[in-house]
Amino acid sequence: MSLPTSSKIIVIGGGIVGCSTAYHLAAMGQEVLLLEKAKLTSGSTWHAAGLVGQLRSNANITQLLGYSIELYDRLEAETGLATGWKMNGGLRLACNAERWTEVKRQATTAHSFGLDMQLLTPAEAQDLWPLMDIGDVVGAAFLPTDGQASPSDITQALARGARSGGAQIVEECPVTGILTDQGRLTGVKTAHGDISCEKLVLCAGQWTRDLAATIGVTVPLVSVEHQYMITEPFGVPSTLPTLRDPDRLTYYKEEVGGLVMGGYEPNPIPWAAGGLPERFEFQLLDSNFDHFEQIVELAMPRVPALQEAGIKQLLNGPESFTPDGNFILGEAPEMASVFIGAGFNAFGIASGGGAGMALAEWVARGEPPYDLWPVDIRRFGRPHTDTDWVRTRTLEAYAKHYTMAWPSEEHDSGRPCRRSPLYDRLKAAGAVFGEKLGWERPNWFAEEGEESRDIYTFDRPNWHRPVGREHKAAREGAVLFDQTSFAKFILKGPDAEAALGWIAANRVNVPVGRIIYTQMLNDRGGIECDLTCVRTAPDEYYIVTGTGFATHDFDWIRRNIPDGLNAQIVDVTSANAVLSLFGPKARDILAAVTRADISHAAFPFATMRRIGIAGCPVMALRITYVGELGWELHLPTEYAVTVFDALHAAGAPHGLRNAGYRAIETLRLEKGYRAWGSDIGPDHTPDEAGLGWAVKLGTNTDFRGRQAVQDQRANGVAKMLATFTAPGDVILSGRETIYRDGVRCGWLSSGGYGHSIGKSIGLGYVRNADGVTRDYVLSGSYELEVATDRVPAEVTLDPLFDPKMARIKA
């Protein structure tokens, strides 16, 4: 076999994602070599069902899937190869009142993102899909631009397009190892010789995890058996839309005059838990009729014709799934220049075009085309290094593929995993825990007579009143939050100030003991991190960020320390517990347990002091995310129980109450505090987000993103984050459509309820291509579309509660 000795970029894997990535890299003029160990599509692509839907709960992932459809629409004409692409639309059924509410909320989300999702009566749905019985159907949603494709044909077309663009594709060339030198990528070892490269893209499907693990890269996916049935032809029209019937866990598409019918059973079967076979090309697993019978029993009443249709095949093919049901893209945090595109959860065909485009841009330009946080590989963390834990969580996610997507729903599997030292204390006090990145975190506290579990609904849930109780305590007395799960880093070295000064948008050349709230920006001025830094020594900063951003933010800071500067970052998350004491009575309680002077004069806002509590050394940060007087108390984990008990003993006369993360959410919404990953992110700049005050443009210090911020400040913004309120009986959960003077102008990034003001609250960007100013936002008349209904809303650019921060600086 004739192989090149080098290629700038090597893609491993000849499925739809690998071929799409090669296609887009070639279109960008990049030198790319794709290596496939067998034949193109021979892994899981060839047996994919081929449904192509667009709508997801995130605008950018929806946009990415929409790009897939645009690509598939033109690919046949471009390459001359048939793709089997048909834009025949997609139907989704609702068969009970709660599912109908979910579908209506999905329709509003679609409208927010610019998709024409139409709500239909049962009879209208049957007109589009006459094979179904509609006896139990409440309604349906129809998206005309959805469709279906032939997975193998689309992949071959992408491969031809890649070759036409200059890419080289080599089949029957197994990669046997990844070559590195002193922790840096140098190339790959194949059965036919070594090939050097500058960048490597792993799109090897189910085999990606094991291959990546050889160089210490974690790719949390596992293989699960997935079955679907193909019938003999029985006159099914070729124009039939795809159909999803989530209440019956099933999906359908037309195929050569017959039907494909599959589903997501509640008891999935993992595949190859003991290790993947080295070769598995164009192979299937044995059909498991007994296991599939539960899906058939659900499908027969919906499509009575299945009782008479002949069964051509029950196809059982393993596919890779992930712990949260989203695929995995991005540069591996463990090794530079190694990129991942894997774990597509049975919607690789729908994602393939867009995922390949985004991954190619990431590889070629060093960043994705837009914020892709829901699928970013850096959303994972320590628990995901254990494949058994990943498998347990993934099987739960698979089983929930078609179950109701409840607001604030938590996973149950693999818990408890990571626990604060206070876990047992909090559980005994009535804590109802949620989980993030493996950490058990109190969401709310049940009192005697209250059921201490989440009961999910699209209405006000059972925790609404308890959270209101905690919210009121924070505003009127004092509350204690266990925030041990915060990610915590130390940046240290002679050049720590210079390094952080380049990475952070705010000033960091502050005295020891000062707290800096800052964003970290990309070259477009987008917000990559939103965090708190404390100058703890002339050569050291203590950095605190959100639980779920531990891997992402550590990776961003580490990668952006300029070459030649002597500064190192270390993760100290497990070393410190965090107790956050907030409320008007917080100073009285803290004063009772420490000899330190904690008066406002001695301990002003945005400063840190080291104090003692009950024999424990505590780093006290006077800062807040709830809009009240208070402190974050950071202390070694072994002291956590002692300090917790001391605070509660001192706080009892003041009505100190434990509180959870759902109260933090309601409190921060009243203050308009932004949340990274929803309200702010790489697609939002400080000026757009109302955070321009935290950018050091008034200094001569250069920092990453400075030029973009300066340019935008000179030219103005096209979107601006605002706060909206609606009547208290309106349920806002995010993604509701914003209308200004009757014209769609955006959607809510966050939604909830403000217990102090008695109204529903949403944050969202008001968009206008011709520019947005403060006057433009405030001069409009607003409505919110909530589950397809329009409700009036008020807008403000100021905090709804204590806008002058009098309570915080008391």
C-alpha positions, 0 to 999 in steps of 0.5 A: 500500500502506498501511503504518504509519510506525512499529512498536516491533518489526519482523520481516523474513521470513515463513517459519516462524521469522519468523511464530513470532516474531511470534506469540509477540511478539504473545502477549506484548502487544508491538507487532509488524509482520512484513514479507515481500517476497513471500508467506508461506512463499515462501522455503524454508519451503514446500519443507521436508520437515517432519520434527520431531525433538526430541533434541539433545546439549544439554538446552536445545536439546532443551527448545526443540524439545520446545516446538515439539511442544507448540505444534504440538499445540495450534495447530490447535485454537487458530487453526482452521487445519490444520497437518498435525501428526502425533505418529507418533513417530520411529525411528533405525536402527543398522546396525553396532556403533559406530552402536549404541553411538552410539544407546545413548548418544543414548538415555541423553542422552534419558533425562537430558533426560526423553524416553522414547527406547526401544531396539528390536530389528530385528524390533520396529523393523520392526513399526513400519516394515514397509516396510523390510528389516532384514537389516543392522539391529543395533537402533533407537531410537524416540521416540514424541513425535517427528512430522511437519508441513506446513510451509506449514500450520503457518506460516499457522496461526502467522500467523493466531495472530499477527494474532489477537494484534494483530500486523500482517503485510504481504506483498509489501513488500520491505525495501530497507535498514536505517536507522541513525543514528550506529551506532544502529538507527532503522528500515527502508526498504521499497519502499513507504516508511520505517518507524521501529522500536526493535527489528529481527528478521531472519528472512529465511532465506538472505537474512539474511546479506546484509541484515545485512552492510549494517549490519556484522552478521555472520551466518555462513550459506550456501545449499546445495542439498538434494534429496528425492524424493516418490513416488506413493501406494503404500499407505503407512499415514498412521501410519508414524513418521518414519525416519532411517537415518544409516548410509545417510545417508537419512530418510523420512516418509509423505506422502499414501500415499507416501513422502518420501525424502531424505538428506545426501550427502557431496559437497553442492553450494553454491547462489548462491556468487556472490550470491543472486537478489533474487527467488526465490519459490516457486521450486525448482532443477533436479532433479539426478538424477545427484547424487541417485543416490547417495542412491537407491542407499543407500535402495533396499536399505532400502526395496525398494518404492521400486524399484517406486514411481512418482516424483512429484517430485525436489524440489531446494530451497536451504536455509541451513546454518551452519558447525557445524550449529546455527541462529543466534539472538540479538542481534547483537554489532555493533549493539544492538536487531538480532536474528537468527533464521536458518540452520536447517540443514534442521530449521527446522520442528522448531525453528520453534516453540521458536526463535520463542518464545525469540527473542521473549523475547530481543527483548521482555525482553533475554535468552533464556528459558534458556541457548541458547549452542549457537545463540547468534550470539556463538559465532562470531568472526573467521573467520566474517566471511569467507563463503568460509571459512564455505562451506568449513566449512559444506559439511563440516558438511552432509556430516557431518549423518548421519555418526557423532558421535564424542566429541572429533571435530574439523573438517578444513576451512578449516585452518589458519586462525589460527596461533600464532607457535609453530605450526611449532615445535609441529608439528615436535614432534609436535603433533596440532592441534584447532581453535577459533574458527579457532585451531590449538591442540595437543590432544596430542603424538605421539612417535616410533612413534605415529600423529600423528592422531586415531583416533575411537572410543567406547572409549579413543581413540589419544590416551588414553596420550599424554595420560596421559603429558602429565598425568603430566608436569604432576603430576610434572615440568613441562609447557608449554602454548601458550595463545595462543588465549586471548581477551584484552581491556583495560578502561581509563579513569578509571572502569574500577574502577567499571565492572568493579565493577558487572559482576564478581561478585568484588571488583575494588578490589584493588592493582595486580598482583592477579589476580581470578577472577570470574564476571559474572552476569545479573539471575537470578544466572546466570553469563554469563562466567567469567574472569580479570582482572588489575589492571595499573594504577589505571585498567586491567584485563587480562581473559583468557577462553576462546578460544571466548568471545571474541565473547560475553564482549567483548559482555557486558562492553561492553554492561554498562558503565554509562552515564556511566562513562568506561571502554573495552574493547579486544580485544588477543587478537592482540597477545599470545602465552601460554605456560603453564608448570606442574608441580612443577619450574616454578619451577626452570625459570622461575628459570633464565631470569629474574633476577626473584625468583619465590619464593613470598614474592616472587611469591605465588599470584594475583598478576602481575609483569612480568619479563624472559626472554631480552630479552623483556618478560613479564607473568607471572600466577601462576594455574592451571587444572590444579591445579599450581604455575605461571605463565601467561606473556603476552608480545608475539607477536613474542617467542613463539619466543624465550621458547619456546626459552629455556624448553625449553633451561632445562627440558630437565634437568627433563624439561619436556614440551610438552602439549596441551588434552586434558591440560588437560581431564583435569587440570582434572577432577581438580581440579573446575575448572568449564568455562563452556558445560558445567558453568556458564552463564547457568542456573547461579548461583555458589552452585549451582556451588560458586563462592559464595566468589567473590562479594563479598556481604560488601562494600557494593558493588552488582553486577549479579545481587547481589539474585538471589544474596542471595535464593538464599542466603536460600532455598537452592538446588535443584541443586548441582554435584558430582563423580562417579567411576566405574571406569576402564573406564567411558567418560564423555563428558558427558550420562550420567544421574545417579541418586540412590537409584534416582531420576533427578536430573540428568546429567553436564555434563562427563566424562573420565578422571583419570590421577592417580587412575585413575578416570573422572570426571564433573561434574554437577548433583544436582537436587531441587525441594525443595532441595539441601544438601551433606548431601543430595548426600553422603548419596545412593547414586549410579549413572550411566546410560552407554549405557543401562547403570547403573554405580555411582558415588561422589560428592564436593563436594571436589577429587579431587586436592590438595584443600587446594591445597598444590601450587598454593601451594608 
